[in-house]
Amino acid sequence: MKLDLLNFLKLLASTILFWSFAFCLFIFIRYHALGEEEGIDNGESLIKEILYLGVILGGIIGTLFAIVEYLFDNYLFKNFSLGLILLQKSFIYLLGLILALSYVFSLVEATMDLNLDNDELGWWQTNQVFWLVVAYFLICSLVFSFLKIANEKFGKGVFFNFLIGKYRKPREEKRIFMFLDLQSSTTIAEQLGHYKYSELIQDCFFDLNRIVGKYNAQIYQYVGDEAVLSWDYKSGIKYNNCLEIFFHFQYRLDKRGKYYTKKYGLTPTFKAGVHGGKLIVTEVGSVKKEIAYHGDVINTTARIQDECNKYNEFLLCSNELLKELKLSRKLSQTFIGDLYLKGKEDSLKISAIHKKTGS
């Protein structure tokens, strides 16, 4: 519940800031030009009033936008088709604009001594300014949605790096990876069938997506029933993010155990391998361009995760990474051994990470 509230507050702050700026810009341009047409004094006091009105309108629309987007993204997205979602959102936003502009237009009339013809019921149907605002709202919504989708697709800050061409040429970075895989996936797939199994994976990764932001993790890719998470080195080490996310994810799955048991006859359990180090980051492809990671760190992390079944453990981590982590009292480590991983000549010390009972 706290995490859901935190995610909503972050979205609310970003939408209010975005729409306040957008409407301040709109009102300033619109009424600066209108002032020249009608001889209105566009002095410093009027500019302050314009910015005040823009913030009010941006606050109202930003709050509405945050509520609608949050509810649809987190609770209604899987229940409706994309077309129906767009239709529902359009109706809500149109109604919200009518109510918000009715209030703001009355303030504009009082502040700027203008007649905006919004006294009668249904005033918005023939009001040119209203439809101009609607068109502007649609354009800004597309911009906001594009930035949001790009951020979700590539990860926080990655899209900006795309724009500036940071990874146009290969760069060396130090990162942490986690390979997260469904336990007993083959058996579960045989029991459920491919359609029901696909729904299970969809539900599991939906729960995972709800918590990645809290731990500053990026979803590098999904491969079947496996998710690959990534952190820049400092973010992954901070607060043990690269380990804590695993236990929070499993806790979330267990908490929704009744839902999973009722729908699938089981509560899913995941296994994971964690490792970090230097590797190469670069852009690849021209049709489906993406950021790719090349290096031994990726292969080693995958091999560590493969060892989970052998040692009957759920979370394995390289001691090389553990040396830089400061485990909290809630976590403990058990040394597994100096292992020779598949495809590697040198051995690697690996330990199992456990959450203490009652923590």
N, C-alpha and C positions, 0 to 999 in steps of 0.2 A: 504493500500500500504506500509506504514512504517513497519507494522508488518510482511508482506510478505518478505520485504527486510531484516529485522532483522533475521527472521528464516533462510533465505538463507545464510546470512553472518555467522551464527552459524554453519550451515552445512558445508559451505566452509572452515571455520577455522578448523573444526574437520577432514575433509577429507584431507586437505593439510598436517596437522600434522601427520595423520595416514600414508598416502602414502609416505611422506618424510622419516619417520622412517623406513617404510617397504623397500623402495628402497635403502636407505643408508645401511641397514642390508644386503640386497641382493648383492649390488655391492661390499661391503666390503668382504663378504664371498667368492663371486665368483672370484674377482680379487686378493684377498690375496692368494687363492689357485692357480690361474693362474700365479701369480708372482713366486711362488715356482716352478711351472712346467717349466716356460720359463726363470727363472733367473732374473726376474724383481725385482728391489729394492723396498721393501715394507716399506720404511721409513716414518717418520712423515709427510713429505711434500706430499707424495703420499696419505696417509690416509686423509689429508685435502682435496685433490683434489677429492678423492672418495666420501667424505661426501658432497662436493660441487655439484658433479654430481648427487648424490642421492637426494639432495634438489631440484635441477632443475627438474629432472624427476618426483619427488613426487609432486612438485608444478603444473606441467603441467597436470599430471594424476589426481591429487586431484581436480583441478579446473574443468576438464572435468567430473569427477565422480560426483561432487557436482551439476553441471548444469543438467546432465542427470537424476540423482536421484530426484532432486527437481521438474523438469518438469514432469516426469512420475508420481511421488507420488501425486502431487498437481493438475495436469491438464489432464493427459492422462490415469491415472490408471483406471478410470471408463469407458473409451471408448474402451479398448482393452482387450482381454483375456490374462491370465497370460502367456500362451505359446507364443503369438504374442509379448508381452512385452519383454520377455526374448530374443526372436529372434532379435528384434529391438535393444535392449541394446547390445547384443553380437556383432552385426555388427558395431555399433557406437564405442564400446570400441576397437574392432579389428582395425578399421581405425585410432582411436586415438593413439593406441600403435604403429602402423606403422609410423605415422608422428612424434610422440614424440621420438621414438627410432632412427629414421633416423637422427634427430637433435642431440640427446645425443650421439649416436655412433660416429658421426663426432667429437664431443668434446672428447670422450674417445680416439679415434685414435690420436688426436693431443696431448692430455695430457699424455697418457701412451705409445705412440709409438707402438700401436697395429693395426693389420689389421683385421677388423671385416667383411669384404666382404659385404659392404652395398652401393657400388657405382652404381650398375646396378639397373634398374627398375625391381621390383619384387624380390629384394634381399631377402626379408623376407620369401619367400616361402620355401627356402632350408637352411635358416640360423638357426643353432641349438640354438644359444644364444637367438634369437628372440622367438622361441617356448618355450624355458626354461622360459623366462620372462612372456610369455602368461600363462603358467601353474602356475607360481608363482602369477601372477595377479589374476587368478581364485581362488586360495587358499585364498589369502588375501581378495578378494571380499566376499567370503563366511564368513570369520571371521568378517569382517566389517558389513555385512548384518545380521549375527547372533546377534551381539551386538546391532545393531540398532533395530531389531525386538524384542529382549528381553527387551530392554529399553522401547519400545512402548507398549509391552504386559503388563509388570509388573509395569511400571512407573519409573521415574528417580531415579536411585540409588537402586531400590528394587532388581534387578537381582543380584547385588553385594552382597546384604544381603542374598540372597538365597545361593550364593556360599560359604559364610563364615558361613552359618547356624545360622544367627542372630535370626531367628524366629523359630528355631527348637523346642524350648520350649516357651510357652506363655510368652509374655512380656507386661508390661503395658506402654502405651504411651498416650500422650495428642494430640488429632487431631480434626480437623474441617471437617464437612461433609456438602454437599449440595445434596439434592434430587431434580432433575430437571425433570419436567414432562410436556408433551404436553398438552396445554389447550384444552378442549373439544375434547379429543382424540376419545371417543366413537362415537360421532356425525360425526367427520371427517372420521373415518374408515368406517362408513356406507355409507357416500357419495362417497368415492373414491374406495371402494372395497379393498380387502386385498393386492392385488399386488401393486396398485398405492400407497396405504397407506404405504406399506413397503418401496417403493422408496422415499416417503416423509421423513420418519424417517431416512433413509440412508443419504439423502441430509442434513437434519438438523444436524445430528451428525458429518457429514463431516465438516460442518461449525464450529461446536463446537471444533472439533479436531484442527482446524487451530489456535485457540487462547489459548488453555489450557497452552501451554508452557510459554506464556507471564505472566501468573498469577501463575506460579509454581504449578498448579493443577495436580492431578493424576486422571485418570479415574479408579475408583474402579471396576465398573461393569455397563453393560447395561442390563436392565430388560424390555423387550418390548419397549415401547415408553418412557422409563425413563432412565436417566443416573445418576449415583451416583459419585460425585466428592469428592476428599479428599485432605486435606493439612496437613502437620505437623503444629502444632499450631502457631509457629512463622511465617512461610511462609504465612499462611492464614490471619493472622492479618496484616502483613506488607503491607502497601499501600492499605489496605482494599481489598486485593486480593479476599477474599471469597465472597465479595459483588460485586465488580467491574466487575468480569467476567460475571455475569448475565446480566448486562446492556450492556456490549460489545457484548455478544452473541445475545441479542435481537436486538441491533443496526445492527449487521451484517445480521441478517435475514430480517430486514426492508429494509436495503440497497439493498438486492437481491430480494426485493418484486416483481419486474416485472417478474423475472424468476419463482418464486414460483406461482404467480398468473396465468401466462401463462400455466404452466405445471399442477398445481393442483387446480387452481381457488381460492386460498387463500394465505395469508401470515401467516405462523405459529407463534403462541405465546406460550411461556412457562411460567410455574409457578414454584416456588422453595421455599424450606424451608432450613434454615441454622442453625446449632447448633454445639457446640463443647464441648469437655471434655475428661476425661480419659476413656480408654477402653483397652481391651486385643487384642494384635496382635499375630497371630501364623500361622504356615504352616498347611494346611489341605490337605488330600488326598494323594494318592500315584500314581494313574494313571493320573489324571488331577490336579496336585498339584498347589495350589495357596495360596496367602496370604489372610487370612480372619480376619475380625474385629468382635469381640464379645463384646457386652455391651449395656447399656441403651442409649448411645449417638446415635447409629444407629436407634433404634426404635423411639426415641424422634424426631429425624430429620424428619423421614418419617411421623410421626403424625403432625408435624408442617406444612409440605407441604400439607397434607390433608385439613388443615384449610383454604387454599387459596381460594377455591371456596365459602366457607361459608361466608367469609368476603369480597369477590370480590377484592382480592389483588393478586399481581403477585409475590411478594417477601416478605416472612415473616422470621423473625430472632428472636431467643431467646434473651431476655434482658441480660441474663447471659453472652452471648458472646458479645453483644453490649457494655457492660461496658468496655471491653478491646480493643474496636475499637475506632479510632478517625475519625469520619465521616468528609469527606471533605465538602467544601461549596456546592459542586454539589449534595450532597445527603442529604436527610431529613428523619426523622423517625416519625412515628405516632403510639402511644401506642394503641394496640388493646385490651389488657386486661389480667387479671390473669386467664388463661384458664386451665381447667381440660381436658387433652388430653386423647383420647381413650386408655385404658389399663394402665393408670397411676393413682396412688392414690394421689400424690401431684400435686398441680397446678404449672403452669409455666408462667411467664410473657413473652408476645410476642409482638413485634412491627412490623409494615409494613415499608419497606424501599422504598423510591421513589427517582427518579432522577428528579431534578428541571428542569423545562421547559427551553429550550435554552442551557442546559449544555451538 
